[in-house]
């Protein structure tokens, strides 16, 4: 089991944002959806009631053609966040220079609201697994992750958002909880957080920790965006499948997270069994309702 003691002390130099040549992320409050190809006509032909959209970075890291034309047209209507799935922040081989160069070109082209990727590794010895593989939360992994984030931020010229993963295994020799690791990562690199509430719920269920401990343990001042999604029950574990509506238990955890974090960008993810746009907009209205209720209580 992962140790649940006090947060680890900082090892290596800290990089406060005001000492790095990176643009900070805005404090953007709004509600958005992931842009998927089945909904391109809706977004290109109609006024869709969202405050922003998020796209998978790798789908648009090309030199031209219809995808970039679509992205340009969407950018003319909505702020766009870039969400990566293969930077391989946890790779001991370092970052792929070609990947980072293509991402930089895309970032410069559209000036996105946020640039994010996952706390995981996907690549080794030039082989890309196309899966978000887990990291041991050790000091060695911390050094690798922080070096890669700093490298990416230096190239991109802006602070990144790093997303907490869903987890299906634990490492016996890990020395910190995930939220402790994330807190240290943010302090050392100046990066911000994309807090995936569904991933927290899935991991908490799979590993037997309290999801509220996680919510209370992350550095709230670093959270800039929240993801919401659906999950499925596997044979023994919950699986982060993104193929069904957000479950009631995740909505409850979202309310707890928002109460602590405050108003930040919230987005619904759906990657399989994608419903009509109206269904996703109805889910987004649920998120808006929760935020509005919290606002009324705070007034």
C-alpha positions as semicolon CSV with decimal commas, in nm:
position;residue;x (nm);y (nm);z (nm)
1;X;0,000;0,000;0,000
2;X;0,106;0,360;-0,053
3;X;0,221;0,539;0,258
4;X;-0,026;0,802;0,384
5;X;0,200;1,017;0,596
6;X;0,273;1,390;0,570
7;X;0,347;1,542;0,232
8;X;0,706;1,479;0,112
9;X;0,955;1,758;0,140
10;X;1,075;1,927;-0,174
11;X;1,377;1,772;-0,338
12;X;1,563;1,969;-0,598
13;X;1,500;2,331;-0,689
14;X;1,155;2,490;-0,690
15;X;1,055;2,697;-0,991
16;X;0,809;2,972;-0,891
17;X;0,610;3,082;-1,192
18;X;0,731;3,442;-1,177
19;X;1,089;3,321;-1,223
20;X;1,018;3,111;-1,533
21;X;0,963;3,227;-1,890
22;X;0,613;3,082;-1,908
23;X;0,275;3,245;-1,950
24;X;0,045;3,167;-1,655
25;X;-0,293;3,008;-1,711
26;X;-0,604;3,225;-1,685
27;X;-0,863;3,175;-1,413
28;X;-1,139;3,091;-1,655
29;X;-1,487;3,007;-1,525
30;X;-1,706;2,834;-1,779
31;X;-1,862;2,508;-1,892
32;X;-1,750;2,314;-2,197
33;X;-1,755;1,990;-2,393
34;X;-1,499;1,776;-2,566
35;X;-1,524;1,830;-2,941
36;X;-1,580;1,498;-3,118
37;X;-1,616;1,444;-3,493
38;X;-1,978;1,329;-3,471
39;X;-2,067;1,676;-3,342
40;X;-1,863;1,881;-3,591
41;X;-2,176;1,986;-3,787
42;X;-2,343;2,109;-3,468
43;X;-2,047;2,327;-3,375
44;X;-1,988;2,458;-3,727
45;X;-2,347;2,527;-3,825
46;X;-2,524;2,617;-3,500
47;X;-2,479;2,831;-3,191
48;X;-2,389;2,574;-2,926
49;X;-2,438;2,699;-2,566
50;X;-2,090;2,622;-2,430
51;X;-1,823;2,853;-2,290
52;X;-1,533;2,657;-2,440
53;X;-1,448;2,332;-2,614
54;X;-1,160;2,092;-2,562
55;X;-0,991;1,899;-2,841
56;X;-0,740;1,615;-2,840
57;X;-0,411;1,781;-2,934
58;X;-0,274;1,489;-3,134
59;X;-0,575;1,497;-3,371
60;X;-0,467;1,840;-3,495
61;X;-0,086;1,822;-3,482
62;X;-0,061;1,819;-3,860
63;X;0,049;2,066;-4,126
64;X;-0,285;2,125;-4,298
65;X;-0,606;1,977;-4,429
66;X;-0,967;1,950;-4,313
67;X;-0,900;1,891;-3,939
68;X;-0,711;2,219;-3,905
69;X;-0,973;2,401;-4,111
70;X;-1,241;2,271;-3,875
71;X;-1,035;2,370;-3,572
72;X;-0,982;2,722;-3,707
73;X;-1,355;2,761;-3,760
74;X;-1,434;2,633;-3,411
75;X;-1,172;2,868;-3,264
76;X;-1,353;3,158;-3,430
77;X;-1,662;3,068;-3,225
78;X;-1,529;2,940;-2,893
79;X;-1,219;2,940;-2,672
80;X;-1,039;2,608;-2,727
81;X;-0,836;2,401;-2,481
82;X;-0,578;2,149;-2,604
83;X;-0,573;1,816;-2,422
84;X;-0,289;1,575;-2,500
85;X;-0,278;1,199;-2,458
86;X;0,077;1,105;-2,557
87;X;0,331;1,356;-2,426
88;X;0,448;1,084;-2,186
89;X;0,527;1,317;-1,897
90;X;0,655;1,022;-1,692
91;X;0,893;0,885;-1,957
92;X;1,245;0,820;-1,833
93;X;1,356;0,866;-2,197
94;X;1,253;1,232;-2,185
95;X;1,005;1,398;-2,417
96;X;0,982;1,327;-2,788
97;X;1,120;1,636;-2,961
98;X;0,913;1,585;-3,275
99;X;0,592;1,558;-3,075
100;X;0,676;1,867;-2,872
101;X;0,768;2,063;-3,185
102;X;0,436;1,978;-3,353
103;X;0,248;2,073;-3,039
104;X;0,431;2,405;-3,025
105;X;0,323;2,482;-3,383
106;X;-0,039;2,407;-3,293
107;X;-0,022;2,615;-2,974
108;X;0,119;2,911;-3,165
109;X;-0,149;2,872;-3,431
110;X;-0,459;2,881;-3,207
111;X;-0,337;3,034;-2,876
112;X;-0,543;2,787;-2,669
113;X;-0,714;2,852;-2,341
114;X;-0,515;2,570;-2,176
115;X;-0,260;2,305;-2,278
116;X;-0,287;1,985;-2,078
117;X;-0,165;1,627;-2,065
118;X;-0,168;1,336;-1,821
119;X;0,045;1,231;-1,525
120;X;0,149;0,901;-1,681
121;X;0,388;0,749;-1,932
122;X;0,300;0,612;-2,274
123;X;0,634;0,561;-2,449
124;X;0,959;0,368;-2,405
125;X;1,248;0,312;-2,648
126;X;1,049;0,481;-2,924
127;X;0,746;0,253;-2,876
128;X;0,417;0,429;-2,803
129;X;0,171;0,212;-2,611
130;X;-0,122;0,449;-2,677
131;X;-0,228;0,387;-2,319
132;X;-0,199;0,603;-2,005
133;X;0,033;0,388;-1,794
134;X;0,080;0,441;-1,419
135;X;0,380;0,580;-1,235
136;X;0,527;0,481;-0,899
137;X;0,507;0,783;-0,670
138;X;0,874;0,786;-0,575
139;X;1,142;1,055;-0,565
140;X;1,301;0,908;-0,878
141;X;0,973;0,936;-1,067
142;X;0,926;1,287;-0,929
143;X;1,259;1,399;-1,075
144;X;1,169;1,254;-1,416
145;X;0,821;1,406;-1,421
146;X;0,939;1,750;-1,311
147;X;1,224;1,760;-1,562
148;X;0,984;1,671;-1,843
149;X;0,721;1,926;-1,739
150;X;0,981;2,201;-1,714
151;X;1,114;2,106;-2,058
152;X;0,765;2,115;-2,211
153;X;0,679;2,446;-2,049
154;X;1,004;2,603;-2,164
155;X;0,936;2,497;-2,524
156;X;0,569;2,595;-2,521
157;X;0,628;2,919;-2,333
158;X;0,335;2,860;-2,101
159;X;0,241;2,673;-1,788
160;X;0,076;2,337;-1,854
161;X;-0,217;2,169;-1,685
162;X;-0,141;1,814;-1,570
163;X;-0,430;1,572;-1,523
164;X;-0,450;1,314;-1,245
165;X;-0,490;0,963;-1,389
166;X;-0,734;0,683;-1,322
167;X;-0,548;0,401;-1,149
168;X;-0,578;0,022;-1,152
169;X;-0,254;-0,082;-0,981
170;X;-0,046;0,040;-0,688
171;X;0,329;0,017;-0,636
172;X;0,443;-0,136;-0,309
173;X;0,751;0,088;-0,288
174;X;0,572;0,419;-0,352
175;X;0,653;0,678;-0,089
176;X;0,366;0,922;-0,132
177;X;-0,002;0,934;-0,210
178;X;-0,102;1,061;-0,551
179;X;-0,222;1,391;-0,411
180;X;0,105;1,439;-0,223
181;X;0,298;1,366;-0,542
182;X;0,086;1,614;-0,738
183;X;0,132;1,884;-0,475
184;X;0,510;1,843;-0,491
185;X;0,503;1,835;-0,872
186;X;0,320;2,167;-0,888
187;X;0,554;2,331;-0,637
188;X;0,864;2,226;-0,829
189;X;0,748;2,310;-1,182
190;X;0,490;2,587;-1,154
191;X;0,242;2,378;-1,353
192;X;-0,131;2,382;-1,284
193;X;-0,385;2,102;-1,248
194;X;-0,661;1,954;-1,454
195;X;-0,857;1,779;-1,181
196;X;-1,044;1,478;-1,318
197;X;-1,314;1,407;-1,060
198;X;-1,422;1,082;-1,224
199;X;-1,061;0,957;-1,213
200;X;-1,045;1,035;-0,842
201;X;-1,365;0,841;-0,780
202;X;-1,246;0,544;-0,989
203;X;-0,906;0,529;-0,819
204;X;-1,054;0,571;-0,471
205;X;-1,295;0,285;-0,533
206;X;-1,023;0,063;-0,680
207;X;-0,767;0,122;-0,406
208;X;-0,980;0,184;-0,098
209;X;-0,888;0,542;-0,010
210;X;-1,129;0,825;0,067
211;X;-1,192;1,042;-0,239
212;X;-1,252;1,340;-0,011
213;X;-0,898;1,299;0,128
214;X;-0,777;1,346;-0,229
215;X;-0,995;1,654;-0,284
216;X;-0,870;1,805;0,042
217;X;-0,508;1,717;-0,038
218;X;-0,458;1,881;-0,376
219;X;-0,333;2,242;-0,398
220;X;-0,659;2,418;-0,482
221;X;-0,483;2,732;-0,602
222;X;-0,338;2,527;-0,889
223;X;-0,664;2,383;-1,021
224;X;-0,769;2,552;-1,345
225;X;-0,999;2,292;-1,501
226;X;-1,218;1,999;-1,397
227;X;-1,308;1,694;-1,605
228;X;-1,627;1,494;-1,558
229;X;-1,697;1,162;-1,728
230;X;-1,867;0,826;-1,691
231;X;-1,713;0,496;-1,582
232;X;-1,799;0,127;-1,601
233;X;-1,784;-0,166;-1,361
234;X;-1,526;-0,424;-1,465
235;X;-1,496;-0,771;-1,319
236;X;-1,304;-0,646;-1,016
237;X;-1,239;-0,276;-1,069
238;X;-1,406;0,040;-1,193
239;X;-1,284;0,138;-1,541
240;X;-1,261;0,494;-1,670
241;X;-1,440;0,423;-1,998
242;X;-1,590;0,764;-2,093
243;X;-1,878;0,577;-2,257
244;X;-2,176;0,669;-2,040
245;X;-2,323;0,963;-1,848
246;X;-2,162;1,102;-1,534
247;X;-2,281;0,893;-1,240
248;X;-2,456;1,035;-0,933
249;X;-2,160;0,951;-0,709
250;X;-1,928;1,153;-0,934
251;X;-2,169;1,448;-0,936
252;X;-2,159;1,445;-0,554
253;X;-1,778;1,442;-0,558
254;X;-1,780;1,726;-0,814
255;X;-1,990;1,934;-0,576
256;X;-1,740;1,870;-0,296
257;X;-1,449;1,955;-0,525
258;X;-1,609;2,275;-0,651
259;X;-1,689;2,382;-0,296
260;X;-1,319;2,365;-0,215
261;X;-1,165;2,474;-0,545
262;X;-1,408;2,751;-0,636
263;X;-1,532;2,837;-0,982
264;X;-1,306;2,696;-1,252
265;X;-1,357;2,561;-1,603
266;X;-1,562;2,240;-1,606
267;X;-1,586;2,000;-1,899
268;X;-1,780;1,682;-1,984
269;X;-1,576;1,409;-2,159
270;X;-1,735;1,145;-2,380
271;X;-1,518;0,926;-2,604
272;X;-1,729;0,620;-2,682
273;X;-2,099;0,547;-2,735
274;X;-2,129;0,920;-2,798
275;X;-2,489;1,046;-2,765
276;X;-2,659;1,335;-2,944
277;X;-2,521;1,674;-2,850
278;X;-2,842;1,761;-2,663
279;X;-2,772;1,483;-2,411
280;X;-2,427;1,618;-2,332
281;X;-2,561;1,972;-2,304
282;X;-2,815;1,845;-2,049
283;X;-2,529;1,699;-1,844
284;X;-2,347;2,029;-1,871
285;X;-2,657;2,202;-1,734
286;X;-2,633;1,973;-1,430
287;X;-2,279;2,102;-1,371
288;X;-2,402;2,459;-1,411
289;X;-2,679;2,392;-1,160
290;X;-2,437;2,258;-0,900
291;X;-2,211;2,560;-0,943
292;X;-2,505;2,800;-0,920
293;X;-2,626;2,632;-0,599
294;X;-2,285;2,673;-0,441
295;X;-2,279;3,037;-0,546
296;X;-2,615;3,096;-0,377
297;X;-2,495;2,931;-0,057
298;X;-2,183;3,147;-0,055
299;X;-2,375;3,471;-0,115
